Amino acid sequence: MRLGVNIDHIATLREARGGLEPEPVFAALIVEASGADAIVAHLREDQRHIKDKDIFLLKEVVNTRLNLEMSITPAIIRVAAKVKPDQATLVPERRQELTTEGGLDVAQNQEKIRQAVKKLEGAGIEVSLFIDPVKKQIRAAKKTGARFIELHTGAYANAKNKAEENKCVRELKSAVNFAKGLGLRVFAGHGLNYNNVSRVSALAGIEELNIGHAIISRAVFAGLGRAVREMKDLIK
């Protein structure tokens, strides 16, 4: 199974002082050298952490795969079309949220998302949709023309007891099987950490896990390279 590492919170730390350090591009180089299979960065409309310039620089230096998380707003789509990341993952976005809350409601916004997918794929960018593990959303995702989905694992990560966790695992497994049956390729992520990642990584059909906050948090104490290697070992 592949590991994509989200480096947003390297930029969050930089922006805490409004200076130049730490540099997300340097983080990307360390992450790649430590075994990650993709670099993930979310260019939000408010640019609260990752900036336009970061994305252009990352495109120049990333040797694995650059996965740009983004909303479907025209301004961000224009930036993506210029940068041409290897992949764009379309996510919902609200100004006041601390992090992405829930999956994209593809069923309610199917035509708008279909147009975004068409524009991005026309620029040579593979498109993934970040959605909840619900058949209605998976079916709608297929109709947009996207070839990839990333299943939101937040409910699993936030499970309060074993019974709830088991229920979430069953839902994820069912969602993976349903998506694969439609011909979609499946990734997963959100809220995964060193304690809970194993059950998701054991689900057949998921190609890649995208993890950020847990790895950057671990890096504060263990170093970024070691944090990536430890996560990579866990998901093998």
Sequence and secondary structure as in RCSB ss.txt:
>XXXX:A:sequence
MRLGVNIDHIATLREARGGLEPEPVFAALIVEASGADAIVAHLREDQRHIKDKDIFLLKEVVNTRLNLEMSITPA
IIRVAAKVKPDQATLVPERRQELTTEGGLDVAQNQEKIRQAVKKLEGAGIEVSLFIDPVKKQIRAAKKTGARFIE
LHTGAYANAKNKAEENKCVRELKSAVNFAKGLGLRVFAGHGLNYNNVSRVSALAGIEELNIGHAIISRAVFAGLG
RAVREMKDLIK
>XXXX:A:secstr
 EEEEE HHHHHHHHHHTSS S HHHHHHHHHHTT SEEEEE  TT SSS HHHHHHHHHH SS EEEEE   HH
HHHHHHHH  SEEEE    TT SS  S   TTTSHHHHHHHHHHHHHTT EEEEEE S HHHHHHHHHTT  EEE
EE HHHHT SSHHHHHHHHHHHHHHHHHHHHTT EEEEESS  TTTHHHHHTSTTEEEEEE HHHHHHHHHH HH
HHHHHHHHHH 
